[in-house]
């Protein structure tokens, strides 16, 4: 059939449209790429803003320019979050904003500590899973092996397959038992060593936080001395600060010897336990069922570690209680943050929950009013009134409420 002129025209128009589309394609791709880059930049800017907020960095006008320049640095982009916070803190410090710099470094330390604690928990959990799997089959006959392996949990399957691919497809029960025993021996030895190393890291970080607390106390003391006692209010504040210093010093002195003894005991127990490889799980299959966590808790190093960390926790709680005697204000906020970070950094091993049920604390705790009651004692009402006045004067409401909660005031 002959082509019509309209067909030719239509074909020509189609070709022209195709050529125009092809010519426009690079522009469209460039625009899409530019849009993607802009979206990514917005996401990065939001992440940066959240990091700055979480770490207590409040950029001045001078610091904003430095931070903007820092955000474009490839080294900064490639860094992990705690390194980014340190770089941002350093940039703030270079502009003279020492307070933001200190907040940033403290936040980075807390982030590093949390990461180490997470690694420690994962390490312990992995050891328990592999240990319980081996304990379940170590006394099983070759005939019973398939049944025992089929009864393993999905968590155990995943942990074993990650180390021994196709383990559950193997048809030789003797080989499977030997493989699982070798994996257990390996994991047990690695876990004891890793746990020891991670706990040492945690103690190093806790010591740095203690240094930060001591530095804050010293700086506040110098400010108080410099302000003098010009008015009745300032004189009262100085007396309250002096009383708090004495309480804190007394808490440190009365617990120093015991803390040192507990630290030494943990180090010695850790040294002994680090030579063990797998022995904590060696018992009959009946004894092994559901008791692997108890066995890990039974390690002398874990018991000693928990005793050491529990004592640290008690000392810090004493200091937080003593802090309540201070009037609300920036100094109290700063010390509360430092002490709270130290308290959050205390780390207890898998023994804790079982031990707390078996052996409750026998120390007499101060009586607290019923939290459901709205009635406050005169002392509590005075504390709440001071807190409300402090909020009106500009104190951080969230931190004030948190302290009221820690003091056991009903309604908080």
C-alpha atoms as a printed R data frame, in Angstrom:
    type eleno elety resid chain resno      x       y       z
1   ATOM     1    CA   UNK     A     1  0.000   0.000   0.000
2   ATOM     2    CA   UNK     A     2  1.512   3.395  -0.966
3   ATOM     3    CA   UNK     A     3  2.522   5.775   1.899
4   ATOM     4    CA   UNK     A     4  0.442   8.953   2.212
5   ATOM     5    CA   UNK     A     5  2.054  12.363   2.744
6   ATOM     6    CA   UNK     A     6  0.403  12.459   6.155
7   ATOM     7    CA   UNK     A     7  2.278   9.285   7.067
8   ATOM     8    CA   UNK     A     8  5.541  10.891   6.012
9   ATOM     9    CA   UNK     A     9  4.732  14.025   8.025
10  ATOM    10    CA   UNK     A    10  3.772  11.941  11.018
11  ATOM    11    CA   UNK     A    11  6.976   9.949  10.752
12  ATOM    12    CA   UNK     A    12  8.968  13.145  10.451
13  ATOM    13    CA   UNK     A    13  7.305  14.629  13.519
14  ATOM    14    CA   UNK     A    14  7.988  11.448  15.488
15  ATOM    15    CA   UNK     A    15 11.630  11.519  14.481
16  ATOM    16    CA   UNK     A    16 11.870  15.201  15.413
17  ATOM    17    CA   UNK     A    17 10.281  14.511  18.823
18  ATOM    18    CA   UNK     A    18 12.680  11.607  19.412
19  ATOM    19    CA   UNK     A    19 15.668  13.816  18.523
20  ATOM    20    CA   UNK     A    20 14.432  16.551  20.852
21  ATOM    21    CA   UNK     A    21 13.968  14.005  23.665
22  ATOM    22    CA   UNK     A    22 17.443  12.625  23.070
23  ATOM    23    CA   UNK     A    23 18.880  16.144  23.144
24  ATOM    24    CA   UNK     A    24 16.974  16.905  26.365
25  ATOM    25    CA   UNK     A    25 17.961  13.620  28.050
26  ATOM    26    CA   UNK     A    26 21.371  14.826  29.299
27  ATOM    27    CA   UNK     A    27 19.728  17.916  30.829
28  ATOM    28    CA   UNK     A    28 17.083  15.798  32.532
29  ATOM    29    CA   UNK     A    29 19.772  13.473  33.884
30  ATOM    30    CA   UNK     A    30 21.813  16.443  35.116
31  ATOM    31    CA   UNK     A    31 18.750  17.935  36.794
32  ATOM    32    CA   UNK     A    32 17.917  14.590  38.426
33  ATOM    33    CA   UNK     A    33 21.506  14.198  39.613
34  ATOM    34    CA   UNK     A    34 21.529  17.757  40.951
35  ATOM    35    CA   UNK     A    35 18.232  17.148  42.750
36  ATOM    36    CA   UNK     A    36 19.639  13.943  44.259
37  ATOM    37    CA   UNK     A    37 22.744  15.788  45.469
38  ATOM    38    CA   UNK     A    38 20.573  18.533  46.974
39  ATOM    39    CA   UNK     A    39 18.387  15.936  48.732
40  ATOM    40    CA   UNK     A    40 21.475  14.167  50.076
41  ATOM    41    CA   UNK     A    41 22.890  17.504  51.263
42  ATOM    42    CA   UNK     A    42 19.616  18.214  53.119
43  ATOM    43    CA   UNK     A    43 19.717  14.797  54.770
44  ATOM    44    CA   UNK     A    44 23.365  15.321  55.801
45  ATOM    45    CA   UNK     A    45 22.562  18.813  57.112
46  ATOM    46    CA   UNK     A    46 19.701  17.380  59.185
47  ATOM    47    CA   UNK     A    47 21.956  14.619  60.568
48  ATOM    48    CA   UNK     A    48 24.583  17.228  61.406
49  ATOM    49    CA   UNK     A    49 22.002  19.413  63.138
50  ATOM    50    CA   UNK     A    50 20.736  16.444  65.181
51  ATOM    51    CA   UNK     A    51 24.295  15.474  66.128
52  ATOM    52    CA   UNK     A    52 25.038  19.033  67.238
53  ATOM    53    CA   UNK     A    53 21.817  19.191  69.300
54  ATOM    54    CA   UNK     A    54 22.343  15.784  70.932
55  ATOM    55    CA   UNK     A    55 25.920  16.643  71.854
56  ATOM    56    CA   UNK     A    56 25.069  20.038  73.371
57  ATOM    57    CA   UNK     A    57 26.868  22.057  70.675
58  ATOM    58    CA   UNK     A    58 25.330  25.506  70.285
59  ATOM    59    CA   UNK     A    59 27.218  27.165  67.466
60  ATOM    60    CA   UNK     A    60 27.982  30.881  67.686
61  ATOM    61    CA   UNK     A    61 28.048  32.977  64.491
62  ATOM    62    CA   UNK     A    62 31.833  32.469  64.256
63  ATOM    63    CA   UNK     A    63 31.486  28.720  64.778
64  ATOM    64    CA   UNK     A    64 28.714  28.364  62.154
65  ATOM    65    CA   UNK     A    65 31.071  29.373  59.352
66  ATOM    66    CA   UNK     A    66 33.685  26.868  60.571
67  ATOM    67    CA   UNK     A    67 31.106  24.091  60.879
68  ATOM    68    CA   UNK     A    68 29.768  24.784  57.380
69  ATOM    69    CA   UNK     A    69 33.304  24.493  56.019
70  ATOM    70    CA   UNK     A    70 33.866  21.350  58.072
71  ATOM    71    CA   UNK     A    71 30.709  19.709  56.698
72  ATOM    72    CA   UNK     A    72 32.161  19.887  53.165
73  ATOM    73    CA   UNK     A    73 35.441  18.241  54.200
74  ATOM    74    CA   UNK     A    74 35.738  14.664  52.783
75  ATOM    75    CA   UNK     A    75 37.453  13.503  56.014
76  ATOM    76    CA   UNK     A    76 34.478  14.769  58.015
77  ATOM    77    CA   UNK     A    77 31.989  13.027  55.696
78  ATOM    78    CA   UNK     A    78 33.855   9.727  56.015
79  ATOM    79    CA   UNK     A    79 34.138   9.904  59.822
80  ATOM    80    CA   UNK     A    80 31.845   8.046  62.252
81  ATOM    81    CA   UNK     A    81 29.438  10.008  64.464
82  ATOM    82    CA   UNK     A    82 31.660  10.296  67.546
83  ATOM    83    CA   UNK     A    83 34.613  11.481  65.401
84  ATOM    84    CA   UNK     A    84 32.336  14.041  63.720
85  ATOM    85    CA   UNK     A    85 31.261  15.372  67.121
86  ATOM    86    CA   UNK     A    86 34.915  15.694  68.185
87  ATOM    87    CA   UNK     A    87 35.767  17.578  64.977
88  ATOM    88    CA   UNK     A    88 32.766  19.880  65.490
89  ATOM    89    CA   UNK     A    89 33.723  20.427  69.142
90  ATOM    90    CA   UNK     A    90 37.274  21.306  68.143
91  ATOM    91    CA   UNK     A    91 35.974  23.762  65.528
92  ATOM    92    CA   UNK     A    92 33.804  25.427  68.199
93  ATOM    93    CA   UNK     A    93 36.778  25.601  70.569
94  ATOM    94    CA   UNK     A    94 38.891  27.332  67.925
95  ATOM    95    CA   UNK     A    95 36.351  30.185  67.919
96  ATOM    96    CA   UNK     A    96 36.610  30.542  71.713
97  ATOM    97    CA   UNK     A    97 33.424  28.615  72.535
98  ATOM    98    CA   UNK     A    98 34.995  26.456  75.236
99  ATOM    99    CA   UNK     A    99 31.651  25.390  76.732
100 ATOM   100    CA   UNK     A   100 30.391  23.881  73.463
101 ATOM   101    CA   UNK     A   101 33.746  22.217  72.941
102 ATOM   102    CA   UNK     A   102 33.566  20.551  76.381
103 ATOM   103    CA   UNK     A   103 29.964  19.425  75.765
104 ATOM   104    CA   UNK     A   104 30.952  17.978  72.398
105 ATOM   105    CA   UNK     A   105 33.905  15.998  73.735
106 ATOM   106    CA   UNK     A   106 31.794  14.668  76.626
107 ATOM   107    CA   UNK     A   107 29.053  13.573  74.201
108 ATOM   108    CA   UNK     A   108 31.608  11.839  71.957
109 ATOM   109    CA   UNK     A   109 33.021   9.956  74.954
110 ATOM   110    CA   UNK     A   110 29.494   8.876  75.966
111 ATOM   111    CA   UNK     A   111 28.806   7.683  72.408
112 ATOM   112    CA   UNK     A   112 32.037   5.665  72.329
113 ATOM   113    CA   UNK     A   113 31.198   4.133  75.691
114 ATOM   114    CA   UNK     A   114 27.718   3.132  74.533
115 ATOM   115    CA   UNK     A   115 29.241   1.469  71.454
116 ATOM   116    CA   UNK     A   116 31.686  -0.524  73.593
117 ATOM   117    CA   UNK     A   117 28.880  -1.581  75.951
118 ATOM   118    CA   UNK     A   118 26.788  -2.703  72.958
119 ATOM   119    CA   UNK     A   119 29.723  -4.754  71.647
120 ATOM   120    CA   UNK     A   120 30.136  -6.349  75.074
121 ATOM   121    CA   UNK     A   121 26.445  -7.320  75.239
122 ATOM   122    CA   UNK     A   122 26.584  -8.781  71.699
123 ATOM   123    CA   UNK     A   123 29.718 -10.710  72.601
124 ATOM   124    CA   UNK     A   124 28.069 -12.158  75.707
125 ATOM   125    CA   UNK     A   125 24.856 -13.002  73.807
126 ATOM   126    CA   UNK     A   126 26.757 -14.740  71.001
127 ATOM   127    CA   UNK     A   127 28.715 -16.842  73.504
128 ATOM   128    CA   UNK     A   128 25.525 -17.882  75.290
129 ATOM   129    CA   UNK     A   129 23.836 -18.977  72.050
130 ATOM   130    CA   UNK     A   130 26.783 -21.079  70.846
131 ATOM   131    CA   UNK     A   131 27.389 -22.443  74.366
132 ATOM   132    CA   UNK     A   132 23.786 -23.540  74.857
133 ATOM   133    CA   UNK     A   133 23.765 -25.204  71.412
134 ATOM   134    CA   UNK     A   134 26.882 -27.239  72.232
135 ATOM   135    CA   UNK     A   135 25.634 -28.096  75.752
136 ATOM   136    CA   UNK     A   136 22.450 -29.528  74.222
137 ATOM   137    CA   UNK     A   137 24.243 -32.027  71.933
138 ATOM   138    CA   UNK     A   138 27.575 -32.778  73.601
139 ATOM   139    CA   UNK     A   139 26.295 -35.949  75.328
140 ATOM   140    CA   UNK     A   140 23.871 -36.978  72.567
141 ATOM   141    CA   UNK     A   141 24.396 -40.303  70.761
142 ATOM   142    CA   UNK     A   142 24.767 -40.238  66.929
143 ATOM   143    CA   UNK     A   143 21.204 -41.602  66.673
144 ATOM   144    CA   UNK     A   144 19.825 -38.761  68.801
145 ATOM   145    CA   UNK     A   145 21.804 -36.000  67.039
146 ATOM   146    CA   UNK     A   146 19.291 -35.277  64.209
147 ATOM   147    CA   UNK     A   147 16.471 -34.876  66.749
148 ATOM   148    CA   UNK     A   148 18.595 -32.572  68.964
149 ATOM   149    CA   UNK     A   149 19.689 -30.444  66.013
150 ATOM   150    CA   UNK     A   150 16.121 -30.119  64.725
151 ATOM   151    CA   UNK     A   151 15.003 -28.864  68.136
152 ATOM   152    CA   UNK     A   152 17.486 -25.956  68.115
153 ATOM   153    CA   UNK     A   153 16.093 -22.426  68.030
154 ATOM   154    CA   UNK     A   154 16.250 -20.168  64.929
155 ATOM   155    CA   UNK     A   155 18.735 -18.024  66.867
156 ATOM   156    CA   UNK     A   156 21.049 -21.014  67.348
157 ATOM   157    CA   UNK     A   157 20.655 -22.008  63.681
158 ATOM   158    CA   UNK     A   158 21.639 -18.524  62.560
159 ATOM   159    CA   UNK     A   159 24.667 -18.268  64.895
160 ATOM   160    CA   UNK     A   160 26.021 -21.696  63.863
161 ATOM   161    CA   UNK     A   161 25.385 -21.248  60.123
162 ATOM   162    CA   UNK     A   162 27.187 -17.878  60.231
163 ATOM   163    CA   UNK     A   163 30.345 -19.715  61.344
164 ATOM   164    CA   UNK     A   164 29.829 -23.150  59.687
165 ATOM   165    CA   UNK     A   165 27.893 -22.776  56.386
166 ATOM   166    CA   UNK     A   166 25.591 -25.735  55.535
167 ATOM   167    CA   UNK     A   167 26.133 -27.228  59.000
168 ATOM   168    CA   UNK     A   168 22.518 -28.399  59.253
169 ATOM   169    CA   UNK     A   169 22.636 -30.011  55.790
170 ATOM   170    CA   UNK     A   170 25.506 -32.276  56.845
171 ATOM   171    CA   UNK     A   171 24.518 -35.978  57.173
172 ATOM   172    CA   UNK     A   172 27.373 -37.092  59.443
173 ATOM   173    CA   UNK     A   173 26.359 -36.628  63.138
174 ATOM   174    CA   UNK     A   174 29.903 -37.337  64.382
175 ATOM   175    CA   UNK     A   175 31.331 -34.635  62.126
176 ATOM   176    CA   UNK     A   176 28.611 -32.182  63.208
177 ATOM   177    CA   UNK     A   177 29.382 -32.788  66.881
178 ATOM   178    CA   UNK     A   178 33.121 -32.296  66.293
179 ATOM   179    CA   UNK     A   179 32.479 -29.095  64.288
180 ATOM   180    CA   UNK     A   180 30.169 -27.656  66.927
181 ATOM   181    CA   UNK     A   181 32.609 -28.524  69.729
182 ATOM   182    CA   UNK     A   182 35.455 -26.807  67.851
183 ATOM   183    CA   UNK     A   183 33.236 -23.756  67.248
184 ATOM   184    CA   UNK     A   184 32.279 -23.655  70.921
185 ATOM   185    CA   UNK     A   185 35.883 -23.933  72.133
186 ATOM   186    CA   UNK     A   186 36.880 -21.155  69.718
187 ATOM   187    CA   UNK     A   187 33.961 -18.882  70.605
188 ATOM   188    CA   UNK     A   188 34.379 -19.433  74.345
189 ATOM   189    CA   UNK     A   189 38.065 -18.514  74.266
190 ATOM   190    CA   UNK     A   190 37.497 -15.490  72.034
191 ATOM   191    CA   UNK     A   191 34.579 -14.270  74.146
192 ATOM   192    CA   UNK     A   192 36.470 -14.429  77.428
193 ATOM   193    CA   UNK     A   193 39.311 -12.421  75.891
194 ATOM   194    CA   UNK     A   194 36.986  -9.938  74.166
195 ATOM   195    CA   UNK     A   195 34.908  -9.457  77.341
196 ATOM   196    CA   UNK     A   196 38.090  -8.746  79.289
197 ATOM   197    CA   UNK     A   197 39.295  -6.189  76.718
198 ATOM   198    CA   UNK     A   198 35.909  -4.451  76.432
199 ATOM   199    CA   UNK     A   199 35.521  -4.174  80.213
200 ATOM   200    CA   UNK     A   200 38.980  -2.629  80.418
201 ATOM   201    CA   UNK     A   201 37.901  -0.060  77.800
202 ATOM   202    CA   UNK     A   202 34.769   0.721  79.816
203 ATOM   203    CA   UNK     A   203 36.831   1.349  82.968
204 ATOM   204    CA   UNK     A   204 39.176   3.677  81.022
205 ATOM   205    CA   UNK     A   205 36.179   5.681  79.799
206 ATOM   206    CA   UNK     A   206 34.636   5.758  83.273
207 ATOM   207    CA   UNK     A   207 37.920   7.151  84.630
208 ATOM   208    CA   UNK     A   208 37.819   9.922  82.006
209 ATOM   209    CA   UNK     A   209 34.283  10.788  83.083
210 ATOM   210    CA   UNK     A   210 35.438  10.940  86.716
211 ATOM   211    CA   UNK     A   211 38.178  13.382  85.638
212 ATOM   212    CA   UNK     A   212 35.513  15.485  83.887
213 ATOM   213    CA   UNK     A   213 33.464  15.558  87.113
214 ATOM   214    CA   UNK     A   214 36.497  16.611  89.184
215 ATOM   215    CA   UNK     A   215 37.325  19.331  86.643
216 ATOM   216    CA   UNK     A   216 33.744  20.658  86.763
217 ATOM   217    CA   UNK     A   217 33.836  20.752  90.574
218 ATOM   218    CA   UNK     A   218 37.132  22.663  90.531
219 ATOM   219    CA   UNK     A   219 35.936  25.220  87.967
220 ATOM   220    CA   UNK     A   220 32.662  25.856  89.811
221 ATOM   221    CA   UNK     A   221 34.552  26.234  93.104
222 ATOM   222    CA   UNK     A   222 36.826  28.859  91.523
223 ATOM   223    CA   UNK     A   223 33.805  30.754  90.175
224 ATOM   224    CA   UNK     A   224 32.146  30.706  93.584
225 ATOM   225    CA   UNK     A   225 35.288  31.985  95.300
226 ATOM   226    CA   UNK     A   226 35.624  34.734  92.709
227 ATOM   227    CA   UNK     A   227 32.028  35.904  93.161
228 ATOM   228    CA   UNK     A   228 32.514  36.596  96.909
229 ATOM   229    CA   UNK     A   229 29.700  36.915  99.445
230 ATOM   230    CA   UNK     A   230 28.378  40.392  98.651
231 ATOM   231    CA   UNK     A   231 24.692  39.739  99.452
232 ATOM   232    CA   UNK     A   232 22.739  37.471 101.788
233 ATOM   233    CA   UNK     A   233 21.708  35.331  98.806
234 ATOM   234    CA   UNK     A   234 25.317  34.903  97.606
235 ATOM   235    CA   UNK     A   235 26.490  34.143 101.114
236 ATOM   236    CA   UNK     A   236 23.782  31.464 101.421
237 ATOM   237    CA   UNK     A   237 24.784  29.974  98.041
238 ATOM   238    CA   UNK     A   238 28.416  29.845  99.126
239 ATOM   239    CA   UNK     A   239 27.465  28.042 102.356
240 ATOM   240    CA   UNK     A   240 25.316  25.550 100.404
241 ATOM   241    CA   UNK     A   241 28.133  24.990  97.903
242 ATOM   242    CA   UNK     A   242 30.647  24.477 100.736
243 ATOM   243    CA   UNK     A   243 28.335  21.949 102.375
244 ATOM   244    CA   UNK     A   244 27.902  20.088  99.080
245 ATOM   245    CA   UNK     A   245 31.671  20.011  98.499
246 ATOM   246    CA   UNK     A   246 32.217  18.515 101.942
247 ATOM   247    CA   UNK     A   247 29.534  15.867 101.353
248 ATOM   248    CA   UNK     A   248 31.025  14.935  97.964
249 ATOM   249    CA   UNK     A   249 34.519  14.790  99.389
250 ATOM   250    CA   UNK     A   250 33.299  12.623 102.270
251 ATOM   251    CA   UNK     A   251 31.567  10.241  99.835
252 ATOM   252    CA   UNK     A   252 34.786   9.896  97.804
253 ATOM   253    CA   UNK     A   253 37.012   9.384 100.854
254 ATOM   254    CA   UNK     A   254 34.758   6.853 102.563
255 ATOM   255    CA   UNK     A   255 34.461   4.715  99.406
256 ATOM   256    CA   UNK     A   256 37.939   5.120  97.906
257 ATOM   257    CA   UNK     A   257 39.516   2.086  99.620
258 ATOM   258    CA   UNK     A   258 36.615  -0.267  98.867
259 ATOM   259    CA   UNK     A   259 36.467   0.797  95.213
260 ATOM   260    CA   UNK     A   260 40.212   0.145  94.827
261 ATOM   261    CA   UNK     A   261 39.877  -3.284  96.468
262 ATOM   262    CA   UNK     A   262 36.932  -4.168  94.210
263 ATOM   263    CA   UNK     A   263 38.818  -3.028  91.107
264 ATOM   264    CA   UNK     A   264 41.868  -5.115  92.088
265 ATOM   265    CA   UNK     A   265 39.645  -8.131  92.815
266 ATOM   266    CA   UNK     A   266 38.036  -7.851  89.375
267 ATOM   267    CA   UNK     A   267 41.428  -7.585  87.637
268 ATOM   268    CA   UNK     A   268 42.732 -10.670  89.459
269 ATOM   269    CA   UNK     A   269 39.568 -12.705  88.737
270 ATOM   270    CA   UNK     A   270 39.674 -11.536  85.121
271 ATOM   271    CA   UNK     A   271 43.290 -12.699  84.818
272 ATOM   272    CA   UNK     A   272 42.365 -16.163  86.115
273 ATOM   273    CA   UNK     A   273 39.180 -16.537  84.037
274 ATOM   274    CA   UNK     A   274 40.958 -15.417  80.874
275 ATOM   275    CA   UNK     A   275 42.973 -18.672  80.984
276 ATOM   276    CA   UNK     A   276 39.803 -20.780  80.833
277 ATOM   277    CA   UNK     A   277 38.534 -22.140  77.511
278 ATOM   278    CA   UNK     A   278 35.081 -23.605  77.494
279 ATOM   279    CA   UNK     A   279 35.116 -25.092  80.986
280 ATOM   280    CA   UNK     A   280 32.149 -23.060  82.208
281 ATOM   281    CA   UNK     A   281 29.746 -24.977  79.983
282 ATOM   282    CA   UNK     A   282 31.062 -28.471  80.788
283 ATOM   283    CA   UNK     A   283 28.253 -30.277  82.646
284 ATOM   284    CA   UNK     A   284 25.678 -32.934  81.902
285 ATOM   285    CA   UNK     A   285 23.067 -32.226  79.235
286 ATOM   286    CA   UNK     A   286 20.391 -32.138  81.945
287 ATOM   287    CA   UNK     A   287 22.310 -29.515  83.957
288 ATOM   288    CA   UNK     A   288 22.993 -27.493  80.813
289 ATOM   289    CA   UNK     A   289 19.370 -26.963  79.853
290 ATOM   290    CA   UNK     A   290 18.487 -23.320  80.375
291 ATOM   291    CA   UNK     A   291 21.394 -22.609  82.716
292 ATOM   292    CA   UNK     A   292 24.048 -21.229  80.351
293 ATOM   293    CA   UNK     A   293 23.393 -17.651  81.389
294 ATOM   294    CA   UNK     A   294 23.809 -18.698  85.018
295 ATOM   295    CA   UNK     A   295 27.124 -20.342  84.157
296 ATOM   296    CA   UNK     A   296 28.456 -17.227  82.471
297 ATOM   297    CA   UNK     A   297 27.289 -15.261  85.491
298 ATOM   298    CA   UNK     A   298 29.134 -17.813  87.637
299 ATOM   299    CA   UNK     A   299 32.503 -16.709  86.307
300 ATOM   300    CA   UNK     A   300 34.458 -15.115  89.130
301 ATOM   301    CA   UNK     A   301 35.407 -12.222  86.835
302 ATOM   302    CA   UNK     A   302 31.723 -11.488  86.143
303 ATOM   303    CA   UNK     A   303 30.870 -11.579  89.852
304 ATOM   304    CA   UNK     A   304 33.826  -9.328  90.675
305 ATOM   305    CA   UNK     A   305 32.993  -6.976  87.799
306 ATOM   306    CA   UNK     A   306 29.380  -6.638  88.932
307 ATOM   307    CA   UNK     A   307 30.433  -5.954  92.533
308 ATOM   308    CA   UNK     A   308 32.830  -3.243  91.324
309 ATOM   309    CA   UNK     A   309 30.281  -1.617  89.004
310 ATOM   310    CA   UNK     A   310 27.481  -1.861  91.574
311 ATOM   311    CA   UNK     A   311 29.626  -0.025  94.118
312 ATOM   312    CA   UNK     A   312 30.392   2.688  91.570
313 ATOM   313    CA   UNK     A   313 26.666   3.000  90.937
314 ATOM   314    CA   UNK     A   314 25.917   3.402  94.649
315 ATOM   315    CA   UNK     A   315 28.607   6.087  95.050
316 ATOM   316    CA   UNK     A   316 27.261   8.064  92.092
317 ATOM   317    CA   UNK     A   317 23.712   7.819  93.399
318 ATOM   318    CA   UNK     A   318 24.928   9.201  96.759
319 ATOM   319    CA   UNK     A   319 26.458  12.158  94.920
320 ATOM   320    CA   UNK     A   320 23.240  12.754  92.968
321 ATOM   321    CA   UNK     A   321 21.298  12.725  96.243
322 ATOM   322    CA   UNK     A   322 23.761  15.229  97.737
323 ATOM   323    CA   UNK     A   323 23.363  17.440  94.673
324 ATOM   324    CA   UNK     A   324 19.744  18.081  95.685
325 ATOM   325    CA   UNK     A   325 20.972  20.386  98.468
326 ATOM   326    CA   UNK     A   326 22.256  22.903  95.896
327 ATOM   327    CA   UNK     A   327 20.037  25.700  94.542
328 ATOM   328    CA   UNK     A   328 18.848  25.314  90.948
329 ATOM   329    CA   UNK     A   329 21.045  26.885  88.302
330 ATOM   330    CA   UNK     A   330 23.635  26.289  85.588
331 ATOM   331    CA   UNK     A   331 26.232  24.848  87.976
332 ATOM   332    CA   UNK     A   332 23.737  22.287  89.291
333 ATOM   333    CA   UNK     A   333 22.662  21.441  85.727
334 ATOM   334    CA   UNK     A   334 26.267  20.892  84.696
335 ATOM   335    CA   UNK     A   335 27.081  18.613  87.639
336 ATOM   336    CA   UNK     A   336 23.831  16.700  87.189
337 ATOM   337    CA   UNK     A   337 24.708  16.016  83.513
338 ATOM   338    CA   UNK     A   338 28.216  14.850  84.417
339 ATOM   339    CA   UNK     A   339 27.026  12.571  87.237
340 ATOM   340    CA   UNK     A   340 24.151  11.190  85.165
341 ATOM   341    CA   UNK     A   341 26.554  10.306  82.341
342 ATOM   342    CA   UNK     A   342 28.742   8.475  84.868
343 ATOM   343    CA   UNK     A   343 25.729   6.625  86.244
344 ATOM   344    CA   UNK     A   344 24.637   5.612  82.727
345 ATOM   345    CA   UNK     A   345 28.169   4.329  82.095
346 ATOM   346    CA   UNK     A   346 28.079   1.755  84.911
347 ATOM   347    CA   UNK     A   347 27.921  -1.669  83.306
348 ATOM   348    CA   UNK     A   348 26.578  -4.861  84.896
349 ATOM   349    CA   UNK     A   349 27.049  -8.362  83.473
350 ATOM   350    CA   UNK     A   350 24.462 -11.167  83.081
351 ATOM   351    CA   UNK     A   351 24.536 -12.051  86.795
352 ATOM   352    CA   UNK     A   352 22.608  -8.931  87.822
353 ATOM   353    CA   UNK     A   353 18.951  -9.901  87.371
354 ATOM   354    CA   UNK     A   354 19.252 -13.337  88.954
355 ATOM   355    CA   UNK     A   355 21.399 -12.005  91.785
356 ATOM   356    CA   UNK     A   356 19.014  -9.162  92.571
357 ATOM   357    CA   UNK     A   357 16.178 -11.697  93.052
358 ATOM   358    CA   UNK     A   358 18.252 -14.112  95.110
359 ATOM   359    CA   UNK     A   359 19.972 -11.545  97.301
360 ATOM   360    CA   UNK     A   360 18.050  -8.280  97.640
361 ATOM   361    CA   UNK     A   361 19.855  -5.255  99.016
362 ATOM   362    CA   UNK     A   362 19.725  -5.424 102.792
363 ATOM   363    CA   UNK     A   363 20.658  -1.775 103.306
364 ATOM   364    CA   UNK     A   364 17.824   0.224 104.778
365 ATOM   365    CA   UNK     A   365 16.462   2.530 102.096
366 ATOM   366    CA   UNK     A   366 14.942   5.865 103.086
367 ATOM   367    CA   UNK     A   367 11.172   5.728 103.142
368 ATOM   368    CA   UNK     A   368  9.512   7.354 100.161
369 ATOM   369    CA   UNK     A   369  5.935   8.604 100.054
370 ATOM   370    CA   UNK     A   370  3.347   6.718  98.028
371 ATOM   371    CA   UNK     A   371  3.834   7.842  94.398
372 ATOM   372    CA   UNK     A   372  0.077   7.678  93.831
373 ATOM   373    CA   UNK     A   373 -0.593  10.173  96.604
374 ATOM   374    CA   UNK     A   374 -0.710  13.908  95.903
375 ATOM   375    CA   UNK     A   375  0.225  14.769  99.493
376 ATOM   376    CA   UNK     A   376  3.747  16.107  99.945
377 ATOM   377    CA   UNK     A   377  5.745  16.434 103.128
378 ATOM   378    CA   UNK     A   378  6.804  19.946 104.123
379 ATOM   379    CA   UNK     A   379 10.350  19.178 102.981
380 ATOM   380    CA   UNK     A   380  9.141  17.875  99.600
381 ATOM   381    CA   UNK     A   381  6.875  20.886  99.128
382 ATOM   382    CA   UNK     A   382  9.832  23.187  99.830
383 ATOM   383    CA   UNK     A   383 11.902  21.299  97.217
384 ATOM   384    CA   UNK     A   384  9.107  21.614  94.624
385 ATOM   385    CA   UNK     A   385  8.688  25.323  95.379
386 ATOM   386    CA   UNK     A   386 12.426  25.889  94.868
387 ATOM   387    CA   UNK     A   387 12.284  23.935  91.630
388 ATOM   388    CA   UNK     A   388  9.346  25.966  90.307
389 ATOM   389    CA   UNK     A   389 11.137  29.198  91.193
390 ATOM   390    CA   UNK     A   390 14.258  27.972  89.421
391 ATOM   391    CA   UNK     A   391 12.287  27.188  86.235
392 ATOM   392    CA   UNK     A   392 10.797  30.692  86.295
393 ATOM   393    CA   UNK     A   393 14.326  32.064  86.698
394 ATOM   394    CA   UNK     A   394 15.440  30.245  83.537
395 ATOM   395    CA   UNK     A   395 16.604  26.783  84.676
396 ATOM   396    CA   UNK     A   396 16.077  23.897  82.243
397 ATOM   397    CA   UNK     A   397 12.568  22.512  83.111
398 ATOM   398    CA   UNK     A   398 13.401  19.007  81.858
399 ATOM   399    CA   UNK     A   399 16.496  18.706  84.043
400 ATOM   400    CA   UNK     A   400 14.712  20.117  87.087
401 ATOM   401    CA   UNK     A   401 11.857  17.598  86.657
402 ATOM   402    CA   UNK     A   402 14.357  14.766  86.242
403 ATOM   403    CA   UNK     A   403 15.996  15.705  89.536
404 ATOM   404    CA   UNK     A   404 12.604  15.843  91.283
405 ATOM   405    CA   UNK     A   405 11.916  12.354  89.910
406 ATOM   406    CA   UNK     A   406 15.293  11.080  91.191
407 ATOM   407    CA   UNK     A   407 14.475  12.568  94.624
408 ATOM   408    CA   UNK     A   408 11.243  10.507  94.708
409 ATOM   409    CA   UNK     A   409  8.847  13.454  94.702
410 ATOM   410    CA   UNK     A   410  5.308  12.151  93.962
411 ATOM   411    CA   UNK     A   411  3.979  13.186  90.550
412 ATOM   412    CA   UNK     A   412  7.420  13.227  88.923
